[in-house]
Structure formats: C-alpha cells, structure tokens
Amino acid sequence: MWLITQQQTSHHTQQHAHMQHHGYRNEINANEYPFMGDTNSPAYSATPSTPRYEIFANFAPPAVGSMKYKNLGKSGLQIPTVGFGLWSAFGTRLSDQAAEELVSVAYENGCNYFDTGDAFVNGRSEVMLGNILRKRGWKRNTYMVSTKLFWNNGPSATAGGCGLSRKMLTEALEASLRRLQLRYVDIVIINKLDGMCPMEEIVRTMGNLIDRGLTFYWGTSRWSPVHIMEAFSVARQFNCPPPTCEQMEYHMFTREKMELYMPELYHKVGVGSIVWSPFSLNNDEGIAFISKRSLKTDVKTNIAQGKLAELNGIISKLSCDMTQFTTAWSLRNENVNCILIAPRSLDQLYSQLNTIKLISKLTPAILEEVEKVLDNRPMARKIVPSGSVHVSLAPNGCENGVSTSQRESATNL
C-alpha cells in the first residue's frame, strides 16, 4: 500500500504558488498570438493548484529515475519509453480531478510525453490537458505534447471535405493550440493519408507550420511505408522538414509493419516509432484483451485468446500481469522509441510504469518460449527496394514521385 499525504505534496503546491507569483505560468498572450481567441473563457479558466490529499494504490511507485529515454528516430528529441495517451476516457469517464492526478503522477515519475488529438471526445481531451498543464504551471521545457489531426472526423472535418489541404491543417492546428492553451506543440501527427491531396501540399504545409513556430516536428499515423518514403522524398526535394515518426499499432498479434519495415525506414530516412497496443488501451477501456473491436474477426479473436491462455504459464514465472507482460514485450523491441498507455486509475498507471523494470527479465529463453506459442514471426518481403523511391516530375507512370507499380504492390499497413 502506498500513501501520499498532503504534507508530502506541499512542496509542489508551494512551488506552483511561487511560479504563479512570479508570472511563470503557461499563459497565452492573445495579442501576440491573435489566432488563440478568447483565453479567458470558462473552458480555459485556471484556478490555484489544489493539493492532493490521499492517494491509495496497490502497486508500489516506480523508483525515481527508472524511466528510460530514447531519441525519436534520428532526431535530437528525447522522449520517455512510456508515454501518456489522453484519449476517449479523458473528457468522458474521468473527472477533472482524477485526470489531473493521473497526469501529475505520470509527470512526476518521468512520463512527461502526452499524446492527444482533436477528434478525441470532439476536442474535449485537448481542453482537459490544457487546463491541467496551465493549472500545474510546469515549465514548458519539462514536458512534451503531441496532437493528432483527424481530417476525416472530429472538429477538423468539414462538410466540404478539406482533407489534408493547407487550409485544413493550418486551421486544425491553430484550433488545437487554443484548446491546449499552448503556443506550440512538440509534435503534430497526421492521422491517415488523404489520397486526394498532393503530397507536396502536405509536406510544404507542415514545413510552414514549423517555420511559424507552431510545432517542432511532424509525424504520421497509419501511413504505409511507401507513403512515408514518398513524404521524405518530397521533403528533400523542396527543402522541407521530413516526418520524424510514425505512430502505429504494435503487439503480439500485429507485428509485420513494426518488425519488418520500420527498421528499414529508420536506417534509410531516420523515422522513429511510437506504438500503441490494445493491451494497454482497450483493456483500460473495459474491453477484453484482443477483442473483436481490435482484431475485427471472430477467428482472429479466438486464436488470440487461445494463445494468451497458453502464455499464462510464462507470465506466472515473471510475477506480473498480462498488461505488464505484453507492454514489456513491445518495449523489448529496440526499434520502439515509445509506447503509449492510457490508464484510468493510479493502479493501472503504476502497473504500466513498472513495466520498464520487467524488460530485463525477458531473456532470450523466455522470448523463444513466447515465439513458440505465438508462431507468427513475420517473414521478410521487401516492399521498398533500395533506391527505387525517388521524386520525379515526369508524368509517365508516376504520381508524386512514386511509380504506379509501387503503389499497387505496397501493403497498406
């Protein structure tokens, strides 16, 4: 049993009051940033920090300094190996106070990368995170925020179907910054590719947003390896920043893209990997492991459930639960820069943060046992031949620098 009392957290309250007194809050100057709108509205109001009284948790908190950090791809940005995803539970199932507790405890334990998106609860997730960050008053250089832009749903979607046009991307990011009450986000992630928008327009727009100081990096989510390579080639042609990372699903039953193609993209163009898993997300949403929602078909669901049952013997040897084991299994891949978790309680948060200590217990012998049970190691098949992706303005058989045959042969992972 772990207990935090009001006295133990008084230092944080005093520090926050000191920062407020000296003007060190994460304020937004609406005159300097006119697109920010009315930051005095009730949705963006900030109140003095409320001290935490008692927090009970069954899991012991991670040791100070136990969080590991990695460079995101070949960029200079270092992110924690475990990031915090503020998704559908934030703004619906969690109260403001409970959300603040989770974010604060995560931050204090080194989990200082927060991922959100404009489509999560129709932007409410961003509003909640913005209120927490403003209320806590942490220095902006001590945490990182990424937001995903969903062009096909959420507040960014329009009746006219702007897709990933320059207009949509610019207005969507500015709206996210208003909800987050931030001058900039560290990473903007484009969720899914819009096949109707030229890649050049997408890449040039992201370069413009970086030049304006609204973000430092940009990345992709659910893009095929060929399209990521295309974005890199276009960025190099027009001297624009290329994508820094790909956010994707990765776990024991979805392996091909992460294990075969992302290492190739990393070595060729330096793209990093931020992953999520239904084990760390759907379970926290109250959904059974590998449910129909995540694997889509009854056959896959039944197979996965059977294999998970076989893994229980291995898990019992490690004295951990299924969520910890599967999260550690994903993190043991050296090409994974960060895995996102979405806890809805302190017990879940501490359990998943302690996953970092479990990685060292995954010996080659144990991993081989796991492979025998899974029996789904992906087989290599090259889909991006070396030197075959190039930018060409010639219209013969090419579109945006990628040949038609490449597009047809690419697996949309």
Buried (B, 14 or more C-beta within 10 A) or exposed (E): EEEBEEEEBEEBBEBBEEBBEEEBBBEBEBEEBEEBBEBEEEBBEBEEBEBBEEBEBEBEBBEEEEBBBBEBBEBEBEBBBBBBBBBBBBBEBBEBEBBBBBBBBBBBBBBBBBBBBBBBBEBBBBBBBBBBBBBBBBEBEEBBBBBBBBBEEBBBBBEEEBBBBBEBBBBBBBBBBBBBBBBBBBBBBBBBBBEEBBBBBBBBBBBBBBEEEBBBBBBBBBBBBBBBBBBBBBBBBEEBBBBBBBBBBBBBBBBBBBBBBBBBBBEBBBBBBBBBBBBBBBBBBEBEBBBEEBBEEEEBBEBBBEBBEEBEEBBEEBEBBBBBBBBBBBBBBEBBBBBBBBBBBBEBBBBBBBBBBBBEBBEEEBEEBBEEBBEBEEEEEEBBEEEBBBBBEEEEEBBBBBBEEBBEEBEEB
